[in-house]
Amino acid sequence: MDIDALRSFLAFIETGSFTRAAKQVHRTQAAVSMQMKKLEEDVGKCLFEKQGRLLTLSQDGRQFSHYAKQLLQLHDETLQTMRHSASNTLLRLGCPDDYADNLLPELIKLLHAQFNNLDLRVTCLPSFKIKQLLDAGDLDLGLITRSPDSEEGQLIYQDKGVWVYNPKYRAHLKSPLPIAVFQPDCRFHQGAIEGLMKAKTPFQVVASCSSLAALLGLVKQGVAIGAIANISTADYSVLSNAELPTLPGANVALIRSQSLRNPISQEIYEQISQTMRTFAINISN
């Protein structure tokens, strides 16, 4: 059984897309499709089925995925053991600014617990850019925000958007309502603006921020109210106002590149994901 085909198969599971899977394993989509056909011939089962326009795993595909993970894990562990030396392990991690203060420190501690000589390089970017870098093989691991109906990566936390404000100021009573949001690719940006427009609430976008620190700085000084993830609220006050639109849900996930050079094995990936799930639940309560 072709190891590269197994890697492409798991990349499809991880991303939910042959297009993105092909990018991660540095092959064309046609080449990945051929790999999957050969894999189905090898196991004598149909591994995929169509649900509307979407291609998903069949029941046999879901069963095979467990064995594929084990086979690839054993293969990668064998190579890592044989190549092991005292040299540093380079690991490239992507994380949105939203989680730099709450989830990222715990993730970094877990990674250092796994590697004695870790050369960890952290890049803070929006989730869509992190996924692009993962697909290109320029990142090994990413902490991302995904939509509730997505199956990308390993689910860490089911979150929701909330409005935050500084009670010391009266920004939430102003008209037009001053709001600070993330950039347009953010679900909370879209939900906030579309919700306010639908409710016919006069508003002004004070700033679209790529940084949580910048957004919260505007909230802290009473310049605006902000739309952010609940897990990022920290000591900021959540604004309960029936006239404000409900912000959409968003899940936090850990996603791994299927690149052969990735030092994070499937086993380590799943162990860290489970620990991060527990940690995220504890800090949100």
C-alpha positions, 0 to 999 in steps of 0.5 A: 500500500502506497504511503504517499496515497495514505498521506493524501487520504489523511490530508483529505480527511483533515481538510475536507477537500481534494483541492486543499489536500493536493496542495498539502501533499504537493501534487495535482488534484488529478494525481490525488484522485488517481491515488484514491482510486488506486487505494480503493482498488488495494482495499477492495472498498469504496472509500468515498461517497457523494452527499449532494455536491460534497464528497465525504467518506463512506462507512468503509472509508471511515473504518479505513481511516483508523488503520490509515492513521496507524500505518502512517504513524508507524511509518513516520515514527520509524523514520523519525527514530532512525533519523533522530539526533541531538539537533533541534527540531524545527516546528512552525506554528500558526495562531490567530492573534485572538488566541495568543493570550489564552490558548497559545501559551498552553499549546507551546508548553505541550509542544516543548514537553514533546520535544527536548530540542525544539526550535519553535517558530510562531506566526500570528495571522488570520485563520484563512492565511494560516490554512494557506501556509499549511497547504503550502507546507510553510507551517506544520501546525495551526490553531484556527477558527473554523465554521461550526459545520466544518470538519477541519482538523481536531475540534478544540472548543465550540465558541460563540461571538459576543459584544464587549464594552467598557461600562465606564464609558457610554459607547454602547448608547451612542448613535450611530453605534461605534463598533470595532471588528476584525477584518472582513474575513472574520465571521464576527465581522460579517455577523456584526455588520449584517445583523446591525444592517438587518435590524436597521441600527445606525452604526459606524465601523470605527476600525477593522482590526487584524489584532485583538490587542488593537480591537480591545484597546478601542473597547477599553478606552470607550471608543467603540464596542467590540465583536470578539470570540467569547474565549477572548473576553478575559476581564472585559464586560460582555454586553447583554443587549436585546437590540444587538444582533446575536453573533455567529458561532465559531469553533477553535480547531487544531490542524496539522499539515500532512507534509512529510517533513512535519515533526508532529506525528499523528499520535502527538497531534491527537494527544495534544488536541485532547489535552487542549480540549480539556484546557479550553473547557476549563478556562472558559468556565 
